[in-house]
Amino acid sequence: MTEFSKEAGLIMSRQTVIKFIKGQIDFCKEKIKRAHTSANKQSAKDVLEYFEAMLYYLEDLDKQKKEEK
């Protein structure tokens, strides 16, 4: 099932996910600038922090995989 999912494009590659997360980080930064209330700003900062942590984890995982080879 997993092999079929990869072939059908249902599972994104790590590089695709990293690009997606970088786009989300840029979006969150813009959202913080345009937020009108402090609650909206804090919410956007929390989401930004989450995506930055995911980006760090995925880039570190990518680096480890490259060092393994």
Secondary structure as the mmCIF struct_conf table of DSSP 4:
data_model
#
loop_
_struct_conf.conf_type_id
_struct_conf.id
_struct_conf.beg_label_comp_id
_struct_conf.beg_label_asym_id
_struct_conf.beg_label_seq_id
_struct_conf.end_label_comp_id
_struct_conf.end_label_asym_id
_struct_conf.end_label_seq_id
HELX_RH_AL_P HELX_RH_AL_P1 THR A 2 GLU A 7
TURN_TY1_P TURN_TY1_P1 ALA A 8 GLY A 9
BEND BEND1 ILE A 11 ILE A 11
HELX_RH_AL_P HELX_RH_AL_P2 ARG A 14 ARG A 34
BEND BEND2 THR A 37 THR A 37
HELX_RH_AL_P HELX_RH_AL_P3 SER A 38 GLU A 68
#
